[in-house]
Amino acid sequence: MQKTTIIEAIKRVLIDEIPTANMAAFDEKARLNQDLYLDSVLIMQLLISLETQLSIEVPDEALNASDFETINSLASFLSGQITENVEPTVSLAENTQPEEFEDIKVHCFVSCLCECIKAHHAVDHRPFYFGVWDADVVVTEDYKIHYHADDLNHDFFRHWFERLYGVKVNAWYQADQSKAENISRLLNLIEAKPASQHIMVMLDMYLLPERENKFNQNPFPHYVMLEKSEHPDNLLMLDPDFRWQGEQNKQQVIQAIASEAVEGGYLFDSREITPVTSQAIHDYFIACFKPENNPMTDAVRTIVQAHIQQKNELTPADLNQALANLPVLAIRKYAYEHGLAFFMLELEMPFDDFENWCDVIEQLVSGYKKIQFRAMKIAAHFSQGIEFIDLLKEIESLLAHQDALEFSVKQTLFTLFKQWKSKTHQKVSTRKSEVCL
């Protein structure tokens, strides 16, 4: 099949089946994410449609492939699948970077707090990520997974940030006041801010279209930090989670903060940083560690079962949207790398095994994409009246594999934790939650 024919098939799917916000940018060189605004979910939706139109099957390994950067590279990859029946050019074993999320951290609130810790020579930011790998996962009443909810707060992280580093995280945003009043307070705080103070605010990233939005969420609640710019019409924005810093038009930022989908903001001062104690690290690890379950995998399993069993008038066709936020949550599992790195450095261990465990963590993150891909296929098959029992069995097998992978990471982390505890000679009482896996 000619590559031009495949490109036309891609274009037809984007016009007829997938809501694409920027089709005016479509050409062979157009980047799927940055130019056409396709996030990983929409790319999977595109692949599912192309499987049918082109009579191919996209292998799991391809879900992370760099071949999907542009229309031209995607067409070349699909052409190879059709004419040569070969494996994708990039396999999981070769692709050791965390696919399109390689320049993103794992939790915007935590990343903002860690920014000032990273700049301080006497403290280590890595322990603070203990709370991220199993951070709260929202399952809505209609069985959708989400990373944000109106009643979700960050009190756990605020409490432990002060326990670990001595820094109080105070709310400047007042929920009982209007958006205009809160924005006015924010601008006054920015104007009077001392150099050591950090101002965090939640805004809707979807309303900042010139910023790269890899997840294409609408709305996209996200924490950033703001400072005064030398240009009066701009603000200086620091987005630690996306590792981005630059000038943003002040009115655009205000509009993103004024969105009804977001509210919240905090102040903290790096002058308050104090050395971390071994006791505080010990207690935080125990508070975060969940040896008997994996909340994110449990949530995915619950959502899939609810749709298959058609609870609350749901159908398998609704799975297409039920797991749409899974890519935003899956990257939290990279926080395990921070935990492993902290304990291995403290124990002065060689890092020979570290890269191997990073590969396991990468498999864990990629596993959620495989599950989501099959869930989206189930939704498509159900809508078309096609049997999907084999896909459901594959999802159940993948969920079991996710648990096995994550428990293996937790087992290693807990072993390192015990070795670290022994080395630091902590005089701490044994708590009931301190159990071997």
Kinemage of the C-alpha trace (Angstrom):
@kinemage 1
@onewidth
@group {chain A} dominant
@subgroup {mainchain}
@vectorlist {calphas} color= white
{ca met a 1} P 0.000 0.000 0.000
{ca gln a 2} L 1.321 3.444 -0.943
{ca lys a 3} L 2.261 5.715 1.938
{ca thr a 4} L 0.144 8.489 0.407
{ca thr a 5} L -2.895 6.219 0.718
{ca ile a 6} L -2.135 5.668 4.413
{ca ile a 7} L -1.766 9.413 4.983
{ca glu a 8} L -5.162 9.935 3.384
{ca ala a 9} L -6.615 7.257 5.680
{ca ile a 10} L -5.135 9.063 8.706
{ca lys a 11} L -6.630 12.333 7.511
{ca arg a 12} L -10.076 10.772 7.012
{ca val a 13} L -10.095 9.355 10.537
{ca leu a 14} L -9.070 12.698 12.020
{ca ile a 15} L -11.819 14.495 10.100
{ca asp a 16} L -14.620 11.943 10.511
{ca glu a 17} L -14.031 10.216 13.847
{ca ile a 18} L -11.720 12.125 16.176
{ca pro a 19} L -12.258 15.682 17.448
{ca thr a 20} L -9.053 17.322 16.258
{ca ala a 21} L -8.703 20.978 17.200
{ca asn a 22} L -6.057 21.950 14.663
{ca met a 23} L -6.627 20.142 11.360
{ca ala a 24} L -5.419 23.276 9.554
{ca ala a 25} L -1.907 22.151 10.538
{ca phe a 26} L -2.290 18.722 8.911
{ca asp a 27} L 0.496 17.738 6.531
{ca glu a 28} L 3.207 15.070 6.357
{ca lys a 29} L 5.500 16.959 8.745
{ca ala a 30} L 2.805 17.783 11.306
{ca arg a 31} L 3.600 16.508 14.811
{ca leu a 32} L 0.745 14.530 16.322
{ca asn a 33} L 0.994 16.110 19.763
{ca gln a 34} L 2.463 19.574 19.366
{ca asp a 35} L 0.818 20.528 16.037
{ca leu a 36} L -2.390 18.486 15.881
{ca tyr a 37} L -2.993 18.452 19.665
{ca leu a 38} L -3.439 14.684 19.837
{ca asp a 39} L -2.715 13.315 23.300
{ca ser a 40} L -1.863 9.668 23.941
{ca val a 41} L -5.548 8.718 24.267
{ca leu a 42} L -6.487 10.274 20.917
{ca ile a 43} L -3.473 8.621 19.292
{ca met a 44} L -4.689 5.247 20.557
{ca gln a 45} L -8.156 6.055 19.219
{ca leu a 46} L -6.563 6.865 15.860
{ca leu a 47} L -4.682 3.554 15.839
{ca ile a 48} L -7.828 1.564 16.625
{ca ser a 49} L -9.629 3.132 13.671
{ca leu a 50} L -6.652 2.593 11.370
{ca glu a 51} L -6.434 -1.066 12.396
{ca thr a 52} L -9.905 -1.544 10.924
{ca gln a 53} L -9.392 0.578 7.819
{ca leu a 54} L -5.965 -0.853 6.937
{ca ser a 55} L -6.574 -4.439 8.141
{ca ile a 56} L -3.597 -4.513 10.494
{ca glu a 57} L -3.019 -5.120 14.197
{ca val a 58} L -0.854 -2.661 16.101
{ca pro a 59} L 1.402 -4.574 18.551
{ca asp a 60} L 1.795 -3.499 22.181
{ca glu a 61} L 5.392 -2.481 21.651
{ca ala a 62} L 4.267 0.142 19.178
{ca leu a 63} L 2.289 2.062 21.803
{ca asn a 64} L 5.519 3.698 22.988
{ca ala a 65} L 7.169 4.015 19.609
{ca ser a 66} L 8.907 7.210 18.564
{ca asp a 67} L 7.545 6.439 15.063
{ca phe a 68} L 4.380 8.241 16.104
{ca glu a 69} L 5.936 11.697 16.335
{ca thr a 70} L 4.714 12.968 12.947
{ca ile a 71} L 2.132 12.038 10.309
{ca asn a 72} L 4.959 10.946 7.993
{ca ser a 73} L 6.669 8.715 10.572
{ca leu a 74} L 3.320 7.178 11.577
{ca ala a 75} L 2.521 6.433 7.909
{ca ser a 76} L 5.964 4.867 7.435
{ca phe a 77} L 5.455 2.660 10.480
{ca leu a 78} L 1.997 1.535 9.338
{ca ser a 79} L 3.319 0.872 5.836
{ca gly a 80} L 5.939 -1.427 7.321
{ca gln a 81} L 3.275 -3.308 9.267
{ca ile a 82} L 1.218 -3.820 6.117
{ca thr a 83} L 3.867 -4.664 3.511
{ca glu a 84} L 6.535 -6.382 5.555
{ca asn a 85} L 4.680 -7.755 8.578
{ca val a 86} L 7.618 -6.852 10.798
{ca glu a 87} L 7.896 -5.894 14.413
{ca pro a 88} L 7.928 -2.148 15.214
{ca thr a 89} L 11.278 -0.426 14.888
{ca val a 90} L 11.334 0.556 18.563
{ca ser a 91} L 10.697 -2.117 21.173
{ca leu a 92} L 10.153 -1.732 24.895
{ca ala a 93} L 13.579 -3.191 25.490
{ca glu a 94} L 15.167 -0.539 23.301
{ca asn a 95} L 12.989 2.343 24.409
{ca thr a 96} L 14.243 2.886 27.941
{ca gln a 97} L 12.987 6.464 28.097
{ca pro a 98} L 9.469 7.050 29.457
{ca glu a 99} L 7.960 7.733 25.996
{ca glu a 100} L 6.288 11.105 25.494
{ca phe a 101} L 6.409 11.842 29.201
{ca glu a 102} L 10.201 11.828 29.438
{ca asp a 103} L 10.364 15.582 30.168
{ca ile a 104} L 7.582 15.496 32.768
{ca lys a 105} L 7.836 14.733 36.453
{ca val a 106} L 5.006 13.037 38.307
{ca his a 107} L 2.820 15.368 40.415
{ca cys a 108} L 2.459 19.123 39.866
{ca phe a 109} L 1.791 20.051 43.531
{ca val a 110} L 4.709 17.981 44.801
{ca ser a 111} L 7.018 19.194 42.023
{ca cys a 112} L 6.341 22.845 42.908
{ca leu a 113} L 7.214 22.208 46.548
{ca cys a 114} L 10.332 20.262 45.616
{ca glu a 115} L 11.666 23.077 43.448
{ca cys a 116} L 12.940 25.073 46.419
{ca ile a 117} L 14.231 21.903 48.130
{ca lys a 118} L 16.323 20.967 45.086
{ca ala a 119} L 18.037 24.354 45.205
{ca his a 120} L 19.085 23.865 48.849
{ca his a 121} L 22.418 22.107 49.374
{ca ala a 122} L 21.588 20.655 52.815
{ca val a 123} L 18.402 18.721 52.012
{ca asp a 124} L 17.308 16.001 49.597
{ca his a 125} L 14.024 16.315 47.702
{ca arg a 126} L 13.766 12.616 46.838
{ca pro a 127} L 12.046 11.425 50.034
{ca phe a 128} L 9.128 13.768 49.415
{ca tyr a 129} L 8.173 11.672 46.382
{ca phe a 130} L 7.377 8.712 48.674
{ca gly a 131} L 3.817 10.042 48.807
{ca val a 132} L 3.304 10.108 45.053
{ca trp a 133} L 3.418 6.519 43.795
{ca asp a 134} L 0.169 5.640 45.625
{ca ala a 135} L -1.311 9.146 45.858
{ca asp a 136} L -5.098 9.449 45.868
{ca val a 137} L -6.850 8.219 42.736
{ca val a 138} L -10.360 9.536 42.167
{ca val a 139} L -13.027 7.142 40.879
{ca thr a 140} L -16.158 9.153 40.143
{ca glu a 141} L -19.727 8.004 40.726
{ca asp a 142} L -19.994 7.084 37.049
{ca tyr a 143} L -16.827 4.985 37.305
{ca lys a 144} L -14.319 7.246 35.598
{ca ile a 145} L -10.732 7.589 36.775
{ca his a 146} L -9.513 11.095 37.499
{ca tyr a 147} L -6.548 12.907 39.025
{ca his a 148} L -8.591 15.871 40.269
{ca ala a 149} L -11.781 16.439 42.258
{ca asp a 150} L -13.312 19.506 43.878
{ca asp a 151} L -13.038 17.971 47.365
{ca leu a 152} L -9.506 16.648 46.848
{ca asn a 153} L -7.010 18.538 49.009
{ca his a 154} L -3.268 18.472 49.558
{ca asp a 155} L -3.259 18.534 53.360
{ca phe a 156} L -1.297 15.277 53.526
{ca phe a 157} L 1.553 16.711 51.475
{ca arg a 158} L 1.412 20.081 53.272
{ca his a 159} L 1.669 18.357 56.653
{ca trp a 160} L 4.593 16.179 55.663
{ca phe a 161} L 6.434 18.967 53.870
{ca glu a 162} L 6.564 20.812 57.179
{ca arg a 163} L 7.467 17.632 59.109
{ca leu a 164} L 10.316 16.827 56.737
{ca tyr a 165} L 11.726 20.229 55.802
{ca gly a 166} L 10.296 22.649 58.380
{ca val a 167} L 8.496 24.685 55.709
{ca lys a 168} L 4.881 25.726 56.245
{ca val a 169} L 2.694 25.700 53.156
{ca asn a 170} L 0.017 28.331 53.721
{ca ala a 171} L -3.060 28.837 51.572
{ca trp a 172} L -3.425 32.346 50.159
{ca tyr a 173} L -6.469 31.417 48.048
{ca gln a 174} L -9.752 31.946 49.905
{ca ala a 175} L -12.537 29.686 48.606
{ca asp a 176} L -15.241 31.844 50.214
{ca gln a 177} L -14.182 34.872 48.177
{ca ser a 178} L -14.721 35.655 44.513
{ca lys a 179} L -12.311 34.844 41.706
{ca ala a 180} L -11.708 38.571 41.197
{ca glu a 181} L -10.782 39.036 44.863
{ca asn a 182} L -8.415 36.071 44.814
{ca ile a 183} L -6.755 37.198 41.584
{ca ser a 184} L -6.304 40.682 43.032
{ca arg a 185} L -4.681 39.155 46.127
{ca leu a 186} L -2.407 37.043 43.942
{ca leu a 187} L -1.198 40.010 41.903
{ca asn a 188} L -0.476 41.961 45.096
{ca leu a 189} L 1.473 39.000 46.502
{ca ile a 190} L 3.516 38.721 43.324
{ca glu a 191} L 4.295 42.424 43.373
{ca ala a 192} L 5.526 42.342 46.984
{ca lys a 193} L 7.145 38.888 46.931
{ca pro a 194} L 10.601 38.550 48.554
{ca ala a 195} L 13.167 36.474 46.678
{ca ser a 196} L 12.888 33.483 49.027
{ca gln a 197} L 9.107 33.218 48.796
{ca his a 198} L 7.330 30.933 46.343
{ca ile a 199} L 3.793 31.568 45.111
{ca met a 200} L 1.879 28.581 43.783
{ca val a 201} L -1.460 28.813 41.959
{ca met a 202} L -3.788 26.360 40.253
{ca leu a 203} L -4.796 27.309 36.733
{ca asp a 204} L -6.420 25.678 33.735
{ca met a 205} L -3.601 24.752 31.350
{ca tyr a 206} L -6.111 24.171 28.573
{ca leu a 207} L -6.579 27.953 28.406
{ca leu a 208} L -2.891 28.461 27.669
{ca pro a 209} L -2.835 26.943 24.170
{ca glu a 210} L 0.654 28.209 23.343
{ca arg a 211} L 2.011 25.959 26.097
{ca glu a 212} L 2.534 22.322 25.122
{ca asn a 213} L -0.311 20.319 26.636
{ca lys a 214} L 0.717 16.710 26.124
{ca phe a 215} L -2.425 15.387 27.753
{ca asn a 216} L -4.880 17.658 25.893
{ca gln a 217} L -7.213 17.681 28.919
{ca asn a 218} L -10.148 20.106 29.004
{ca pro a 219} L -10.111 21.383 31.653
{ca phe a 220} L -6.552 20.678 32.832
{ca pro a 221} L -6.121 21.774 36.495
{ca his a 222} L -2.416 22.272 37.083
{ca tyr a 223} L -0.194 23.990 39.682
{ca val a 224} L 2.540 26.418 38.618
{ca met a 225} L 4.557 29.139 40.334
{ca leu a 226} L 4.450 32.793 39.330
{ca glu a 227} L 6.788 35.758 39.690
{ca lys a 228} L 6.911 39.331 38.486
{ca ser a 229} L 8.333 39.895 35.020
{ca glu a 230} L 10.389 42.844 33.845
{ca his a 231} L 7.746 43.287 31.148
{ca pro a 232} L 4.571 44.751 32.743
{ca asp a 233} L 2.248 42.805 30.427
{ca asn a 234} L 3.793 39.437 31.320
{ca leu a 235} L 4.307 37.169 34.294
{ca leu a 236} L 7.237 34.817 34.783
{ca met a 237} L 5.876 31.275 35.036
{ca leu a 238} L 7.768 28.326 36.476
{ca asp a 239} L 6.206 24.944 35.770
{ca pro a 240} L 8.434 22.386 37.547
{ca asp a 241} L 6.315 19.415 36.545
{ca phe a 242} L 6.872 20.100 32.845
{ca arg a 243} L 10.346 21.522 33.459
{ca trp a 244} L 9.421 24.781 31.768
{ca gln a 245} L 10.080 28.396 32.648
{ca gly a 246} L 9.262 31.465 30.640
{ca glu a 247} L 7.219 34.594 30.078
{ca gln a 248} L 3.442 34.336 29.818
{ca asn a 249} L 0.981 37.048 28.911
{ca lys a 250} L -0.491 38.279 32.200
{ca gln a 251} L -4.066 38.472 30.913
{ca gln a 252} L -3.908 34.922 29.567
{ca val a 253} L -2.634 33.672 32.925
{ca ile a 254} L -5.399 35.562 34.746
{ca gln a 255} L -7.967 34.018 32.405
{ca ala a 256} L -6.588 30.532 33.141
{ca ile a 257} L -6.808 31.204 36.893
{ca ala a 258} L -10.332 32.611 36.544
{ca ser a 259} L -11.588 29.326 35.063
{ca glu a 260} L -14.444 27.876 37.111
{ca ala a 261} L -12.756 24.481 36.825
{ca val a 262} L -9.880 25.445 39.141
{ca glu a 263} L -9.226 27.087 42.467
{ca gly a 264} L -6.349 27.044 44.915
{ca gly a 265} L -3.004 28.565 45.740
{ca tyr a 266} L -0.268 28.418 48.387
{ca leu a 267} L 2.727 30.310 49.755
{ca phe a 268} L 5.949 28.851 51.132
{ca asp a 269} L 9.357 30.298 51.956
{ca ser a 270} L 12.703 28.574 51.385
{ca arg a 271} L 14.234 30.464 54.329
{ca glu a 272} L 12.346 28.077 56.618
{ca ile a 273} L 14.130 24.968 55.313
{ca thr a 274} L 15.731 22.862 58.061
{ca pro a 275} L 17.740 19.616 57.782
{ca val a 276} L 15.646 16.467 57.461
{ca thr a 277} L 15.823 13.952 60.321
{ca ser a 278} L 16.013 10.192 59.824
{ca gln a 279} L 13.006 9.844 62.106
{ca ala a 280} L 10.884 12.080 59.868
{ca ile a 281} L 11.901 10.132 56.744
{ca his a 282} L 11.123 6.863 58.527
{ca asp a 283} L 7.677 8.044 59.611
{ca tyr a 284} L 6.840 9.475 56.191
{ca phe a 285} L 7.789 6.262 54.404
{ca ile a 286} L 5.566 4.244 56.751
{ca ala a 287} L 2.712 6.723 56.274
{ca cys a 288} L 2.970 6.394 52.477
{ca phe a 289} L 3.795 2.740 52.016
{ca lys a 290} L 0.906 0.421 51.097
{ca pro a 291} L 2.307 -3.115 51.077
{ca glu a 292} L -0.956 -4.988 50.589
{ca asn a 293} L -2.559 -3.224 47.629
{ca asn a 294} L -1.897 -1.072 44.578
{ca pro a 295} L -4.614 1.624 44.564
{ca met a 296} L -4.253 2.682 40.926
{ca thr a 297} L -4.447 -0.843 39.531
{ca asp a 298} L -7.337 -1.585 41.898
{ca ala a 299} L -9.148 1.500 40.581
{ca val a 300} L -8.662 0.454 36.948
{ca arg a 301} L -9.910 -3.056 37.738
{ca thr a 302} L -13.015 -1.654 39.469
{ca ile a 303} L -13.778 0.659 36.535
{ca val a 304} L -13.430 -2.063 33.909
{ca gln a 305} L -15.630 -4.473 35.894
{ca ala a 306} L -18.307 -1.812 36.438
{ca his a 307} L -18.570 -1.160 32.708
{ca ile a 308} L -18.529 -4.813 31.721
{ca gln a 309} L -21.233 -5.560 34.319
{ca gln a 310} L -23.126 -2.466 33.092
{ca lys a 311} L -23.601 -0.928 36.524
{ca asn a 312} L -25.560 2.321 36.822
{ca glu a 313} L -26.705 2.024 33.192
{ca leu a 314} L -23.092 2.066 31.961
{ca thr a 315} L -22.048 -0.002 28.958
{ca pro a 316} L -18.657 -1.225 27.705
{ca ala a 317} L -18.869 1.548 25.091
{ca asp a 318} L -18.333 4.041 27.928
{ca leu a 319} L -14.875 2.588 28.632
{ca asn a 320} L -13.547 4.882 25.927
{ca gln a 321} L -13.868 7.852 28.289
{ca ala a 322} L -13.690 6.032 31.618
{ca leu a 323} L -9.896 5.657 31.473
{ca ala a 324} L -9.141 8.870 29.565
{ca asn a 325} L -7.201 10.331 32.496
{ca leu a 326} L -5.106 7.213 33.081
{ca pro a 327} L -1.990 8.572 31.271
{ca val a 328} L -1.928 11.583 33.625
{ca leu a 329} L -1.986 9.249 36.627
{ca ala a 330} L 0.290 6.495 35.304
{ca ile a 331} L 3.381 8.708 35.322
{ca arg a 332} L 3.146 8.873 39.120
{ca lys a 333} L 4.761 5.447 39.175
{ca tyr a 334} L 8.044 7.079 38.144
{ca ala a 335} L 8.170 8.307 41.750
{ca tyr a 336} L 9.422 4.832 42.653
{ca glu a 337} L 12.683 5.824 40.962
{ca his a 338} L 13.117 8.643 43.495
{ca gly a 339} L 12.616 6.195 46.364
{ca leu a 340} L 15.052 3.646 44.994
{ca ala a 341} L 17.643 6.328 44.255
{ca phe a 342} L 17.378 7.816 47.751
{ca phe a 343} L 17.900 4.545 49.610
{ca met a 344} L 20.625 3.284 47.268
{ca leu a 345} L 22.561 6.533 47.658
{ca glu a 346} L 22.126 6.480 51.430
{ca leu a 347} L 23.346 2.885 51.561
{ca glu a 348} L 26.243 3.708 49.207
{ca met a 349} L 25.180 0.873 46.940
{ca pro a 350} L 26.419 0.438 43.385
{ca phe a 351} L 23.805 1.489 40.892
{ca asp a 352} L 24.096 -1.647 38.765
{ca asp a 353} L 20.565 -2.685 39.690
{ca phe a 354} L 19.054 0.779 39.523
{ca glu a 355} L 18.685 0.825 35.745
{ca asn a 356} L 17.142 -2.634 35.838
{ca trp a 357} L 14.514 -1.445 38.294
{ca cys a 358} L 13.918 1.641 36.156
{ca asp a 359} L 13.100 -0.760 33.315
{ca val a 360} L 10.593 -2.534 35.562
{ca ile a 361} L 8.996 0.787 36.484
{ca glu a 362} L 8.849 1.679 32.797
{ca gln a 363} L 7.048 -1.602 32.137
{ca leu a 364} L 4.609 -0.704 34.914
{ca val a 365} L 3.816 2.669 33.344
{ca ser a 366} L 3.568 1.155 29.864
{ca gly a 367} L 1.280 -1.575 31.188
{ca tyr a 368} L -1.450 0.966 31.900
{ca lys a 369} L -1.302 2.087 28.284
{ca lys a 370} L -1.727 -1.523 27.104
{ca ile a 371} L -4.768 -1.892 29.360
{ca gln a 372} L -6.247 1.376 28.159
{ca phe a 373} L -5.692 0.419 24.518
{ca arg a 374} L -7.642 -2.807 25.006
{ca ala a 375} L -10.388 -1.036 26.949
{ca met a 376} L -10.813 1.371 24.045
{ca lys a 377} L -10.970 -1.599 21.656
{ca ile a 378} L -13.684 -3.158 23.825
{ca ala a 379} L -15.645 0.099 23.592
{ca ala a 380} L -15.323 0.085 19.796
{ca his a 381} L -16.209 -3.613 19.497
{ca phe a 382} L -19.249 -3.252 21.740
{ca ser a 383} L -20.523 -0.321 19.671
{ca gln a 384} L -20.103 -2.423 16.509
{ca gly a 385} L -21.649 -5.564 18.018
{ca ile a 386} L -18.337 -7.469 17.907
{ca glu a 387} L -17.387 -10.032 20.562
{ca phe a 388} L -14.697 -8.813 22.967
{ca ile a 389} L -14.239 -11.649 25.496
{ca asp a 390} L -10.614 -12.230 24.438
{ca leu a 391} L -9.793 -8.550 24.973
{ca leu a 392} L -11.341 -8.702 28.443
{ca lys a 393} L -9.218 -11.748 29.316
{ca glu a 394} L -6.135 -9.866 28.137
{ca ile a 395} L -7.017 -6.931 30.392
{ca glu a 396} L -7.482 -9.231 33.379
{ca ser a 397} L -4.092 -10.820 32.666
{ca leu a 398} L -2.427 -7.419 32.300
{ca leu a 399} L -3.931 -6.194 35.587
{ca ala a 400} L -2.531 -9.249 37.353
{ca his a 401} L 0.846 -8.547 35.751
{ca gln a 402} L 0.676 -4.917 36.934
{ca asp a 403} L 0.162 -6.096 40.497
{ca ala a 404} L 3.075 -8.518 40.239
{ca leu a 405} L 5.403 -5.820 38.872
{ca glu a 406} L 4.437 -3.233 41.453
{ca phe a 407} L 4.644 -5.639 44.380
{ca ser a 408} L 8.152 -6.587 43.234
{ca val a 409} L 9.152 -2.903 43.283
{ca lys a 410} L 7.573 -2.456 46.716
{ca gln a 411} L 9.353 -5.546 48.044
{ca thr a 412} L 12.714 -4.125 46.958
{ca leu a 413} L 11.893 -0.689 48.341
{ca phe a 414} L 10.896 -2.166 51.694
{ca thr a 415} L 14.093 -4.229 51.842
{ca leu a 416} L 16.166 -1.103 51.153
{ca phe a 417} L 14.151 0.796 53.740
{ca lys a 418} L 14.929 -1.812 56.402
{ca gln a 419} L 18.629 -1.752 55.512
{ca trp a 420} L 18.625 2.044 55.695
{ca lys a 421} L 16.804 1.933 59.039
{ca ser a 422} L 19.387 -0.478 60.412
{ca lys a 423} L 22.231 1.713 59.168
{ca thr a 424} L 20.839 4.871 60.745
{ca his a 425} L 20.284 3.037 64.080
{ca gln a 426} L 16.881 4.605 64.504
{ca lys a 427} L 15.301 4.288 67.944
{ca val a 428} L 11.777 3.933 66.671
{ca ser a 429} L 8.911 1.749 67.743
{ca thr a 430} L 7.788 -0.951 65.342
{ca arg a 431} L 4.423 -0.040 63.898
{ca lys a 432} L 1.773 -2.473 62.756
{ca ser a 433} L 2.055 -1.236 59.168
{ca glu a 434} L 5.724 -2.193 59.046
{ca val a 435} L 5.270 -5.667 57.582
{ca cys a 436} L 7.131 -7.607 54.958
{ca leu a 437} L 5.387 -8.063 51.634
